[in-house]
Amino acid sequence: MSEVVRSFSVFLELFNNPGDARHTELTLTNLPQNDYNLEVGALFQQDGNLKIVIANKPHPAGLAGTGAVGSVTVSTP
């Protein structure tokens, strides 16, 4: 029984502290297009660029704006 407890303890330690990773190749598929509902540190791609979610740094899916200045009167003869 103590061996099972020790093995589980080692598993939890590795799971909670995965450590550094080093890769020569990495393929990420089905990445989200924006950071909506993603946790801090999650990856997403926007316009072909790989990005990381950072707290208080939003990446909106799109930008749009409207405005008005003054008025115009059109007279016809």
DRENKOLFI-527350 format. One record per atom (N, C-alpha, C): residue number from 1; residue in three letters; chain; x, y, z. Coordinates in steps of 0.02 Angstrom, whole numbers, padded with zeros to 5 digits. Layout:
% DRENKOLFI-527350
r num->NUM; residu->Ala; chaine->A; c1->X; c2->Y; c3->Z
...
***
This chain:
% DRENKOLFI-527350
r num->1; residu->Met; chaine->A; c1->00041; c2->-00060; c3->00000
r num->1; residu->Met; chaine->A; c1->00000; c2->00000; c3->00000
r num->1; residu->Met; chaine->A; c1->00043; c2->00063; c3->00000
r num->2; residu->Ser; chaine->A; c1->00098; c2->00062; c3->00037
r num->2; residu->Ser; chaine->A; c1->00141; c2->00121; c3->00039
r num->2; residu->Ser; chaine->A; c1->00171; c2->00136; c3->-00029
r num->3; residu->Glu; chaine->A; c1->00183; c2->00084; c3->-00069
r num->3; residu->Glu; chaine->A; c1->00210; c2->00095; c3->-00137
r num->3; residu->Glu; chaine->A; c1->00158; c2->00130; c3->-00181
r num->4; residu->Val; chaine->A; c1->00095; c2->00113; c3->-00173
r num->4; residu->Val; chaine->A; c1->00042; c2->00146; c3->-00211
r num->4; residu->Val; chaine->A; c1->00037; c2->00219; c3->-00191
r num->5; residu->Val; chaine->A; c1->00040; c2->00232; c3->-00127
r num->5; residu->Val; chaine->A; c1->00038; c2->00301; c3->-00103
r num->5; residu->Val; chaine->A; c1->00097; c2->00341; c3->-00129
r num->6; residu->Arg; chaine->A; c1->00156; c2->00311; c3->-00127
r num->6; residu->Arg; chaine->A; c1->00216; c2->00345; c3->-00152
r num->6; residu->Arg; chaine->A; c1->00210; c2->00359; c3->-00227
r num->7; residu->Ser; chaine->A; c1->00187; c2->00309; c3->-00265
r num->7; residu->Ser; chaine->A; c1->00179; c2->00318; c3->-00338
r num->7; residu->Ser; chaine->A; c1->00130; c2->00374; c3->-00353
r num->8; residu->Phe; chaine->A; c1->00075; c2->00375; c3->-00316
r num->8; residu->Phe; chaine->A; c1->00026; c2->00428; c3->-00327
r num->8; residu->Phe; chaine->A; c1->00054; c2->00496; c3->-00308
r num->9; residu->Ser; chaine->A; c1->00094; c2->00498; c3->-00256
r num->9; residu->Ser; chaine->A; c1->00126; c2->00561; c3->-00235
r num->9; residu->Ser; chaine->A; c1->00173; c2->00586; c3->-00290
r num->10; residu->Val; chaine->A; c1->00212; c2->00541; c3->-00319
r num->10; residu->Val; chaine->A; c1->00257; c2->00560; c3->-00374
r num->10; residu->Val; chaine->A; c1->00217; c2->00584; c3->-00434
r num->11; residu->Phe; chaine->A; c1->00162; c2->00549; c3->-00450
r num->11; residu->Phe; chaine->A; c1->00119; c2->00571; c3->-00505
r num->11; residu->Phe; chaine->A; c1->00093; c2->00641; c3->-00494
r num->12; residu->Leu; chaine->A; c1->00067; c2->00655; c3->-00434
r num->12; residu->Leu; chaine->A; c1->00041; c2->00722; c3->-00419
r num->12; residu->Leu; chaine->A; c1->00095; c2->00775; c3->-00424
r num->13; residu->Glu; chaine->A; c1->00154; c2->00760; c3->-00401
r num->13; residu->Glu; chaine->A; c1->00210; c2->00807; c3->-00405
r num->13; residu->Glu; chaine->A; c1->00226; c2->00824; c3->-00478
r num->14; residu->Leu; chaine->A; c1->00229; c2->00773; c3->-00521
r num->14; residu->Leu; chaine->A; c1->00244; c2->00785; c3->-00592
r num->14; residu->Leu; chaine->A; c1->00186; c2->00820; c3->-00627
r num->15; residu->Phe; chaine->A; c1->00126; c2->00803; c3->-00609
r num->15; residu->Phe; chaine->A; c1->00067; c2->00833; c3->-00640
r num->15; residu->Phe; chaine->A; c1->00062; c2->00907; c3->-00623
r num->16; residu->Asn; chaine->A; c1->00075; c2->00925; c3->-00560
r num->16; residu->Asn; chaine->A; c1->00069; c2->00994; c3->-00538
r num->16; residu->Asn; chaine->A; c1->00130; c2->01036; c3->-00555
r num->17; residu->Asn; chaine->A; c1->00187; c2->01006; c3->-00568
r num->17; residu->Asn; chaine->A; c1->00248; c2->01041; c3->-00584
r num->17; residu->Asn; chaine->A; c1->00282; c2->01007; c3->-00643
r num->18; residu->Pro; chaine->A; c1->00255; c2->01017; c3->-00704
r num->18; residu->Pro; chaine->A; c1->00282; c2->00980; c3->-00761
r num->18; residu->Pro; chaine->A; c1->00353; c2->00998; c3->-00780
r num->19; residu->Gly; chaine->A; c1->00377; c2->01057; c3->-00761
r num->19; residu->Gly; chaine->A; c1->00445; c2->01076; c3->-00777
r num->19; residu->Gly; chaine->A; c1->00453; c2->01102; c3->-00848
r num->20; residu->Asp; chaine->A; c1->00515; c2->01110; c3->-00869
r num->20; residu->Asp; chaine->A; c1->00531; c2->01136; c3->-00935
r num->20; residu->Asp; chaine->A; c1->00518; c2->01084; c3->-00988
r num->21; residu->Ala; chaine->A; c1->00504; c2->01109; c3->-01048
r num->21; residu->Ala; chaine->A; c1->00494; c2->01065; c3->-01106
r num->21; residu->Ala; chaine->A; c1->00539; c2->01089; c3->-01162
r num->22; residu->Arg; chaine->A; c1->00564; c2->01043; c3->-01201
r num->22; residu->Arg; chaine->A; c1->00606; c2->01059; c3->-01258
r num->22; residu->Arg; chaine->A; c1->00586; c2->01014; c3->-01315
r num->23; residu->His; chaine->A; c1->00570; c2->01044; c3->-01373
r num->23; residu->His; chaine->A; c1->00546; c2->01006; c3->-01430
r num->23; residu->His; chaine->A; c1->00582; c2->01028; c3->-01494
r num->24; residu->Thr; chaine->A; c1->00592; c2->00981; c3->-01540
r num->24; residu->Thr; chaine->A; c1->00619; c2->00999; c3->-01605
r num->24; residu->Thr; chaine->A; c1->00564; c2->01011; c3->-01655
r num->25; residu->Glu; chaine->A; c1->00506; c2->00980; c3->-01644
r num->25; residu->Glu; chaine->A; c1->00448; c2->00990; c3->-01687
r num->25; residu->Glu; chaine->A; c1->00385; c2->00992; c3->-01644
r num->26; residu->Leu; chaine->A; c1->00338; c2->01035; c3->-01662
r num->26; residu->Leu; chaine->A; c1->00275; c2->01040; c3->-01626
r num->26; residu->Leu; chaine->A; c1->00221; c2->01062; c3->-01674
r num->27; residu->Thr; chaine->A; c1->00167; c2->01025; c3->-01677
r num->27; residu->Thr; chaine->A; c1->00111; c2->01042; c3->-01720
r num->27; residu->Thr; chaine->A; c1->00050; c2->01056; c3->-01676
r num->28; residu->Leu; chaine->A; c1->00022; c2->01115; c3->-01683
r num->28; residu->Leu; chaine->A; c1->-00038; c2->01134; c3->-01646
r num->28; residu->Leu; chaine->A; c1->-00095; c2->01140; c3->-01695
r num->29; residu->Thr; chaine->A; c1->-00148; c2->01102; c3->-01684
r num->29; residu->Thr; chaine->A; c1->-00205; c2->01104; c3->-01730
r num->29; residu->Thr; chaine->A; c1->-00267; c2->01131; c3->-01695
r num->30; residu->Asn; chaine->A; c1->-00312; c2->01158; c3->-01735
r num->30; residu->Asn; chaine->A; c1->-00376; c2->01184; c3->-01710
r num->30; residu->Asn; chaine->A; c1->-00368; c2->01237; c3->-01656
r num->31; residu->Leu; chaine->A; c1->-00320; c2->01282; c3->-01665
r num->31; residu->Leu; chaine->A; c1->-00311; c2->01336; c3->-01617
r num->31; residu->Leu; chaine->A; c1->-00368; c2->01387; c3->-01625
r num->32; residu->Pro; chaine->A; c1->-00392; c2->01416; c3->-01570
r num->32; residu->Pro; chaine->A; c1->-00443; c2->01467; c3->-01575
r num->32; residu->Pro; chaine->A; c1->-00418; c2->01528; c3->-01614
r num->33; residu->Gln; chaine->A; c1->-00464; c2->01566; c3->-01643
r num->33; residu->Gln; chaine->A; c1->-00447; c2->01626; c3->-01683
r num->33; residu->Gln; chaine->A; c1->-00439; c2->01688; c3->-01639
r num->34; residu->Asn; chaine->A; c1->-00461; c2->01686; c3->-01576
r num->34; residu->Asn; chaine->A; c1->-00453; c2->01743; c3->-01531
r num->34; residu->Asn; chaine->A; c1->-00450; c2->01717; c3->-01460
r num->35; residu->Asp; chaine->A; c1->-00443; c2->01762; c3->-01412
r num->35; residu->Asp; chaine->A; c1->-00433; c2->01741; c3->-01343
r num->35; residu->Asp; chaine->A; c1->-00497; c2->01740; c3->-01301
r num->36; residu->Tyr; chaine->A; c1->-00554; c2->01740; c3->-01334
r num->36; residu->Tyr; chaine->A; c1->-00618; c2->01740; c3->-01298
r num->36; residu->Tyr; chaine->A; c1->-00625; c2->01675; c3->-01257
r num->37; residu->Asn; chaine->A; c1->-00638; c2->01683; c3->-01193
r num->37; residu->Asn; chaine->A; c1->-00648; c2->01627; c3->-01146
r num->37; residu->Asn; chaine->A; c1->-00586; c2->01582; c3->-01136
r num->38; residu->Leu; chaine->A; c1->-00527; c2->01606; c3->-01151
r num->38; residu->Leu; chaine->A; c1->-00467; c2->01567; c3->-01140
r num->38; residu->Leu; chaine->A; c1->-00434; c2->01590; c3->-01075
r num->39; residu->Glu; chaine->A; c1->-00400; c2->01544; c3->-01042
r num->39; residu->Glu; chaine->A; c1->-00365; c2->01560; c3->-00980
r num->39; residu->Glu; chaine->A; c1->-00298; c2->01594; c3->-00996
r num->40; residu->Val; chaine->A; c1->-00272; c2->01630; c3->-00947
r num->40; residu->Val; chaine->A; c1->-00206; c2->01662; c3->-00955
r num->40; residu->Val; chaine->A; c1->-00155; c2->01608; c3->-00968
r num->41; residu->Gly; chaine->A; c1->-00113; c2->01618; c3->-01018
r num->41; residu->Gly; chaine->A; c1->-00061; c2->01570; c3->-01037
r num->41; residu->Gly; chaine->A; c1->-00082; c2->01524; c3->-01094
r num->42; residu->Ala; chaine->A; c1->-00145; c2->01525; c3->-01113
r num->42; residu->Ala; chaine->A; c1->-00169; c2->01483; c3->-01168
r num->42; residu->Ala; chaine->A; c1->-00145; c2->01511; c3->-01235
r num->43; residu->Leu; chaine->A; c1->-00140; c2->01469; c3->-01285
r num->43; residu->Leu; chaine->A; c1->-00118; c2->01489; c3->-01352
r num->43; residu->Leu; chaine->A; c1->-00178; c2->01498; c3->-01398
r num->44; residu->Phe; chaine->A; c1->-00172; c2->01545; c3->-01445
r num->44; residu->Phe; chaine->A; c1->-00221; c2->01553; c3->-01499
r num->44; residu->Phe; chaine->A; c1->-00184; c2->01584; c3->-01558
r num->45; residu->Gln; chaine->A; c1->-00216; c2->01582; c3->-01616
r num->45; residu->Gln; chaine->A; c1->-00185; c2->01613; c3->-01675
r num->45; residu->Gln; chaine->A; c1->-00230; c2->01667; c3->-01702
r num->46; residu->Gln; chaine->A; c1->-00200; c2->01722; c3->-01722
r num->46; residu->Gln; chaine->A; c1->-00238; c2->01778; c3->-01750
r num->46; residu->Gln; chaine->A; c1->-00200; c2->01803; c3->-01811
r num->47; residu->Asp; chaine->A; c1->-00233; c2->01802; c3->-01868
r num->47; residu->Asp; chaine->A; c1->-00203; c2->01824; c3->-01931
r num->47; residu->Asp; chaine->A; c1->-00137; c2->01788; c3->-01945
r num->48; residu->Gly; chaine->A; c1->-00134; c2->01724; c3->-01929
r num->48; residu->Gly; chaine->A; c1->-00074; c2->01684; c3->-01944
r num->48; residu->Gly; chaine->A; c1->-00018; c2->01691; c3->-01893
r num->49; residu->Asn; chaine->A; c1->-00030; c2->01729; c3->-01839
r num->49; residu->Asn; chaine->A; c1->00021; c2->01738; c3->-01787
r num->49; residu->Asn; chaine->A; c1->00001; c2->01699; c3->-01725
r num->50; residu->Leu; chaine->A; c1->00048; c2->01662; c3->-01696
r num->50; residu->Leu; chaine->A; c1->00036; c2->01626; c3->-01634
r num->50; residu->Leu; chaine->A; c1->00041; c2->01675; c3->-01577
r num->51; residu->Lys; chaine->A; c1->-00010; c2->01676; c3->-01534
r num->51; residu->Lys; chaine->A; c1->-00011; c2->01723; c3->-01478
r num->51; residu->Lys; chaine->A; c1->-00026; c2->01686; c3->-01413
r num->52; residu->Ile; chaine->A; c1->-00008; c2->01718; c3->-01358
r num->52; residu->Ile; chaine->A; c1->-00019; c2->01691; c3->-01291
r num->52; residu->Ile; chaine->A; c1->-00065; c2->01739; c3->-01254
r num->53; residu->Val; chaine->A; c1->-00115; c2->01712; c3->-01220
r num->53; residu->Val; chaine->A; c1->-00161; c2->01753; c3->-01181
r num->53; residu->Val; chaine->A; c1->-00124; c2->01782; c3->-01121
r num->54; residu->Ile; chaine->A; c1->-00127; c2->01848; c3->-01115
r num->54; residu->Ile; chaine->A; c1->-00096; c2->01884; c3->-01059
r num->54; residu->Ile; chaine->A; c1->-00151; c2->01923; c3->-01024
r num->55; residu->Ala; chaine->A; c1->-00150; c2->01924; c3->-00958
r num->55; residu->Ala; chaine->A; c1->-00201; c2->01960; c3->-00920
r num->55; residu->Ala; chaine->A; c1->-00202; c2->02033; c3->-00939
r num->56; residu->Asn; chaine->A; c1->-00262; c2->02060; c3->-00948
r num->56; residu->Asn; chaine->A; c1->-00274; c2->02131; c3->-00963
r num->56; residu->Asn; chaine->A; c1->-00244; c2->02153; c3->-01030
r num->57; residu->Lys; chaine->A; c1->-00234; c2->02107; c3->-01076
r num->57; residu->Lys; chaine->A; c1->-00210; c2->02123; c3->-01144
r num->57; residu->Lys; chaine->A; c1->-00257; c2->02089; c3->-01194
r num->58; residu->Pro; chaine->A; c1->-00316; c2->02119; c3->-01206
r num->58; residu->Pro; chaine->A; c1->-00365; c2->02086; c3->-01250
r num->58; residu->Pro; chaine->A; c1->-00344; c2->02086; c3->-01323
r num->59; residu->His; chaine->A; c1->-00368; c2->02037; c3->-01359
r num->59; residu->His; chaine->A; c1->-00358; c2->02031; c3->-01431
r num->59; residu->His; chaine->A; c1->-00427; c2->02023; c3->-01463
r num->60; residu->Pro; chaine->A; c1->-00462; c2->02078; c3->-01476
r num->60; residu->Pro; chaine->A; c1->-00530; c2->02072; c3->-01502
r num->60; residu->Pro; chaine->A; c1->-00532; c2->02038; c3->-01570
r num->61; residu->Ala; chaine->A; c1->-00587; c2->02002; c3->-01583
r num->61; residu->Ala; chaine->A; c1->-00595; c2->01966; c3->-01646
r num->61; residu->Ala; chaine->A; c1->-00600; c2->02014; c3->-01705
r num->62; residu->Gly; chaine->A; c1->-00624; c2->02074; c3->-01694
r num->62; residu->Gly; chaine->A; c1->-00631; c2->02123; c3->-01748
r num->62; residu->Gly; chaine->A; c1->-00637; c2->02193; c3->-01719
r num->63; residu->Leu; chaine->A; c1->-00624; c2->02241; c3->-01760
r num->63; residu->Leu; chaine->A; c1->-00630; c2->02311; c3->-01739
r num->63; residu->Leu; chaine->A; c1->-00676; c2->02347; c3->-01787
r num->64; residu->Ala; chaine->A; c1->-00720; c2->02387; c3->-01760
r num->64; residu->Ala; chaine->A; c1->-00765; c2->02427; c3->-01802
r num->64; residu->Ala; chaine->A; c1->-00781; c2->02491; c3->-01764
r num->65; residu->Gly; chaine->A; c1->-00795; c2->02543; c3->-01801
r num->65; residu->Gly; chaine->A; c1->-00812; c2->02606; c3->-01770
r num->65; residu->Gly; chaine->A; c1->-00853; c2->02649; c3->-01818
r num->66; residu->Thr; chaine->A; c1->-00894; c2->02692; c3->-01790
r num->66; residu->Thr; chaine->A; c1->-00933; c2->02739; c3->-01829
r num->66; residu->Thr; chaine->A; c1->-00927; c2->02807; c3->-01797
r num->67; residu->Gly; chaine->A; c1->-00942; c2->02858; c3->-01836
r num->67; residu->Gly; chaine->A; c1->-00939; c2->02926; c3->-01809
r num->67; residu->Gly; chaine->A; c1->-00979; c2->02973; c3->-01852
r num->68; residu->Ala; chaine->A; c1->-00993; c2->03031; c3->-01826
r num->68; residu->Ala; chaine->A; c1->-01030; c2->03082; c3->-01863
r num->68; residu->Ala; chaine->A; c1->-01003; c2->03150; c3->-01843
r num->69; residu->Val; chaine->A; c1->-00999; c2->03194; c3->-01893
r num->69; residu->Val; chaine->A; c1->-00976; c2->03262; c3->-01880
r num->69; residu->Val; chaine->A; c1->-01022; c2->03309; c3->-01919
r num->70; residu->Gly; chaine->A; c1->-01055; c2->03354; c3->-01885
r num->70; residu->Gly; chaine->A; c1->-01096; c2->03404; c3->-01918
r num->70; residu->Gly; chaine->A; c1->-01155; c2->03375; c3->-01956
r num->71; residu->Ser; chaine->A; c1->-01180; c2->03415; c3->-02004
r num->71; residu->Ser; chaine->A; c1->-01237; c2->03393; c3->-02045
r num->71; residu->Ser; chaine->A; c1->-01227; c2->03418; c3->-02116
r num->72; residu->Val; chaine->A; c1->-01264; c2->03388; c3->-02162
r num->72; residu->Val; chaine->A; c1->-01260; c2->03406; c3->-02233
r num->72; residu->Val; chaine->A; c1->-01330; c2->03421; c3->-02257
r num->73; residu->Thr; chaine->A; c1->-01338; c2->03477; c3->-02294
r num->73; residu->Thr; chaine->A; c1->-01402; c2->03494; c3->-02325
r num->73; residu->Thr; chaine->A; c1->-01394; c2->03491; c3->-02400
r num->74; residu->Val; chaine->A; c1->-01438; c2->03453; c3->-02433
r num->74; residu->Val; chaine->A; c1->-01436; c2->03447; c3->-02506
r num->74; residu->Val; chaine->A; c1->-01497; c2->03481; c3->-02534
r num->75; residu->Ser; chaine->A; c1->-01486; c2->03528; c3->-02580
r num->75; residu->Ser; chaine->A; c1->-01541; c2->03564; c3->-02613
r num->75; residu->Ser; chaine->A; c1->-01541; c2->03546; c3->-02687
r num->76; residu->Thr; chaine->A; c1->-01601; c2->03533; c3->-02714
r num->76; residu->Thr; chaine->A; c1->-01607; c2->03519; c3->-02785
r num->76; residu->Thr; chaine->A; c1->-01652; c2->03572; c3->-02817
r num->77; residu->Pro; chaine->A; c1->-01638; c2->03593; c3->-02878
r num->77; residu->Pro; chaine->A; c1->-01679; c2->03646; c3->-02910
r num->77; residu->Pro; chaine->A; c1->-01748; c2->03622; c3->-02929
***
